[in-house]
Amino acid sequence: MTTSTTPTAARYGTARRTVTMRVNGRDVTVEVSTRTTLADFLRDELDLVSVHLGCEHGECGCCTVLFDGRSVRSCLMLAVQADGHAVETVESLSADPTELHPLQESFAEGQGLQCGFCTPAMVLRAKEIIETGRELSDAEVRHEISGILCRCTGYQNIVGAIRSAGAKARGRTAGGRAS
């Protein structure tokens, strides 16, 4: 007797589990294969294509998302591990898709992007860095983003964009106005 399987079942197995997580501020409850990575879940099930898959071994960092506010490589996590947690992708940064988040503006203004493949991961890591409120030197920023590979820019413009965005963020009061 032959059992037919779907391409997803063939790739990830057939064991499934219902998970609930908060993705970009929205609660999501879905049944997933227990072998589906968080990256594949975000891309294939939720159409959040800013999560880029480069190496799928956790080395390039292009799949970086924020998991409970901390950067993680989503290709190394299973979707079931996100059950009960909050996940942010770059799509969460602006409620209006026609407007850029100040961090995205800094990357655009400072030419901190080239091909754009690493950009979503860099922007999310930068968000995490900036939210510490610390002013970092170029060397410290380079260290903080060292887990994300960029093959285009040489990093200087990325570092400048992150430092510029951090300076702007520190110059704002809680109400968003310059102090």
Order of alpha helices (4+ residues) and beta strands (2+ residues): alpha-beta-beta-beta-beta-beta-alpha-alpha-alpha-alpha
